[in-house]
Amino acid sequence: MDMKQNTSLEPSHETVAFGENSTVLIWRNSQNQNYAPHWHTALEVIIPLENDYHVTVNETHFHLLPDEILIIPPGEIHALHAPETGFRNIYLIDISFLTKIRGFASIQSLLSQFIYITQASHPKIHKSILNQFLEIADEYFRDNEYSEITIYSSLLKILAELGYYRTQGNDLFVHCRIDKKKEYIQKLNIVLDFIDENYMEHICLQQMAAMAGFSKYHFSRLFTQYTGRSFCDYLNLRRIHAAEILLSDDNLTITEAAMQSGFSSIATFNRVFKFFKNCSPSEYRNLKSFFH
């Protein structure tokens, strides 16, 4: 992966139309067209099939090669830069209703940032996930009566496979027995479900540690290993993700979005938002792409 800072693209708006009564859009794209920094409430997946493709997510630049997969979570600011020639699949899928599925919070923690899947980074599952995404595209263009149901079932299978791959990794809860590792995962998933349902309320570290049955220190260490973030950062980021959805509604003020997503003051909201998104809430709102 070629990673570098990229700030040369100017903000722009993008208009994308889902089909009637549909929440899935897939392009088989060969256009030499760039997209300036923008965000939307759909999950985006990019898979080059011929030639490379350049994507910037926040300030991280990816030089994607054929058959590599980049999953961009909803709300992430990203820009696209196409080569002179090439061919790629671009998927836009509304996953908002999936968040209501019990246990999805553990999968959602995977989507706290982009997921870059290559043969080198995910050797055991790259081919399987690639084939499933290609089958999703084929199903989309067949336009069968149950295509969308099939697509969402395949997407859930992909996300579950990624979740399972993470929990089976050798770097998770190192030196723990398999049964103890399973116990930790089950208890932490209960905490993640609770945060997902109550992020707008006051939640503290000690409360969550007690729920899981751990000391504050032990809980903090396990939580960071499992999610890749400290408890405080994870809770704040969950609130920021809620605010992203609220900011897509122009009828809400920024203060209302802050309060409804669990922040106690607009000053705290602005500071935390800037930390995670590298821009202010008002700047972020102006980068919104519109889906109809």
Salt bridges, closest charged atoms under 4 A:
GLU14 OE1 - HIS38 NE2 3.59
GLU44 OE1 - HIS40 NE2 2.76
GLU44 OE1 - HIS78 NE2 2.81
ASP52 OD2 - HIS54 NE2 3.88
ASP52 OD2 - HIS63 NE2 2.60
GLU76 OE2 - LYS277 NZ 3.55
ASP138 OD1 - ARG28 NH2 2.67
GLU139 OE1 - ARG142 NH1 2.73
ASP179 OD1 - ARG177 NE 3.07
GLU183 OE1 - LYS180 NZ 3.19
GLU183 OE2 - LYS187 NZ 3.04
ASP196 OD1 - ARG238 NE 2.60
GLU244 OE1 - HIS241 ND1 3.34
GLU244 OE2 - LYS277 NZ 2.93
ASP250 OD1 - ARG285 NE 3.79
ASP250 OD1 - LYS288 NZ 3.19
